[in-house]
Amino acid sequence: MEPAMKFLKWFFISILGLVLALVLYVTLIFDPNDFKPQIIDLVKKETGRELAIGSDLSWTFFPSLGIKLGQITLSNPDGFQNPSMLAVNQVVAEVALMPLLKKEVEISQLNLDGLTLMFETQKNGRTSFDGLTGKAGKKDNTDKSAAKATTGTSLARLDIGGIAITNTKIINIDHANQTEQVFALKELTLGRFQLGEFAPLKYELSATLPDMTLVSQGEGQLKVAQDLNTITINDFAVSNQVTGAGLPHGKLKADLNTSLVIALDKQTLNLVLSSFNAANINASGSLDVAYGHKVPSVVAKLEVGDVDLDALLPKDETKQAKGAKAPNTSSKAVEPDLTAMKSVNLDVDVRVKSVKVANLKTQNWVMQLVMQGGVADMKQLSADLYGGKVNASATVDGRNKVAQYQFNERLTGVDIRALLIDLAEVDMLDGKANFNVTGKGKSLIPDNLKKNLIANGKFEIADGAIHGVNIPQMIREAKAKLGGDLSAGAGSTEQKTDFTSMTGSFYIAKGVVSNPDLDMASPLIRLKGAGTANIINEALDYKLTTSVVGSLEGQGGDKRDSLYGIEIPFVISGTMSEPKFALDTKALLDSKLKDETNKLKDSLLKKFGGF
């Protein structure tokens, strides 16, 4: 046993001696600064840029062997405002040597401090990247194959004491558009990191853009699998603060808590959104992405609370959405580019507790959308709407330059008066409405939407009223004045015409809604006819006839009215927001003369014995 112990003793002493000799050789005899001129010349040859390493490269000894370098700069091309494209204050890497022989990596610390990147785009299109990608681009296929070859690579062990990236700044200056963007990473730290184990991750950054600023910070737990194929981030809590003139009240705060799994071998990403809060909107859900195919696939499920879009819109836009006249900008309008719809396949299921937009209030939204090959198919869109329900389906084809669409919509049991008041500030109709419409069109420019829409449908309104006019009262007053009572009309009767039912069909073309068969019935009168409503300028043009079906005195009247059965022309003009109603009194006069003539004829016949 004793010879064996002596052998082991001298063996370990020899190994230790070799290690010490290696360290002495590396640190005393081998000077890394000998390579500085070669590195600088190589960069100059490959890019035409000047690389400067201001401080000497030096070794670190405690707690492990490492190297430290600093004051590094890489120049911009000649003629640029900023002399340096890249600057680094200090880089420190400390690595244990012996574990490398067993494919084990032990890094006590990686530090990067004071990295500054200055990107410029000049008015002539030249950028800071010019000259950096010439030869690299030729090796694209080799790089891809090399990337594939590394798939499945594993380390026996990876142990990093910590990573710290501090005081990093990226500045992007565009002289052509006269804009400047600044991204500042104050801190990015990763705690003790080992493969297969969670490590604490934390960051804090800010961004200054032409129209807004962002401050973001977050922390969570990061894990990389032993085979390097799976990256997991758990309990990642992020807080964002955005300020800008175009935001509601000038600022927006958004917080989220999420977990994420990225499978590099399967090329999938799975995200669980535990909570999201922004502008008093709360949400949760999940997102699954398969990015390995030519066209990525995304499956999303989202549960959203109460959403008040009016609170997010600037006041002038809110007024326009509620029906105020907007400036005519059709000449400047540009068709939206929907070609991006072909770059991703979607399967989205969204549930929203309530939505308020343009003062329109809805609840219990359900939306199921599938998008594939540039065509979006909204299989279901339903919501509770003013005591009733809306159900719709639609498709949007974005494969061509001008988008095409078609839809089918059904309203059942909706309080039509409350809907019209909130939607368009129009107080004209009352009652419970059922409404069916099928349509299609092309172009998503607002004015073209109205002009190109082709649709047809039917409507039924029960137990309602036309507001702004009292047709029976108009007939009574006109009849009284024709009879010589010039004081008729002085009363303050409510301007409303009740009805038990109103039905009709309609079709829409070239911005005009045509209603050929309006039929309204009430206990007092009957209203029938046809008309149009222009959805571009809101003009109304209805030619109707009204007739008395009972006593104009209402339920107390037990005698049939003298105008019973006579059809009197009735006109609706003006606009949807300010309709005008007119009764053709000439027809009343003709009917009155006819009635008097008939009475005189009957009287004469009686006097002459019935001849």
Buried (B, 14 or more C-beta within 10 A) or exposed (E): EEEEEEEEEEEEEEEEEEEEEBBEEBBEEEBBEEEBEEEBEEBEEEBBBBBBBEEEBBBBEEEBBBBBBBBBBBBBBEEBEBEBBBBBBBBBBBBBEEBEEEEBBBBBBBBBBBBBBBBBBBEEEBBBEBEBEEEEEEEEEEEEEEEEEEEEEEBEBBBBBBBBBBBBBBBBBBBEEEEBBBBBBBBBBBBEBBBEBBBBBEBBBBBBBEEBBBBBBBBBBBBBBBBBBBBBBBEBBBBBBBBBEEBEEEEBBBBBBBBBBBBBEEEBBBBBBBEBBBBEBBBBBBBBBBBEEEEBBBBBBBBBBEBBBBEBBEEEBBBBBBBEEEEEEEEEBEEEEBEEBBEBBBBBBBBBEBBBBBBBBBBBBEBBBBBBEBBBBBEEBBBBBBEBBBBBBBBBBBEEEBBBBBBBBBBBEBBBBBBBBBBBEBEBBBBBBBBBBEBBBBBBBEBBBBBBBBBBBEBBBBEBBBBBBBBBBBBBBBBBBBEEEEEBBEEEEEEBBBBEBBBBBBBBEEBBBBBEEBEBBBEBBBBBBBBBBBBEEBBBBBEBBBBBBBBBEEEEEEEEBBBEEBBBBBBBBBBBEEBEBEBBBEBBBEBBEEEEEEEEEEEEEEEEEEE
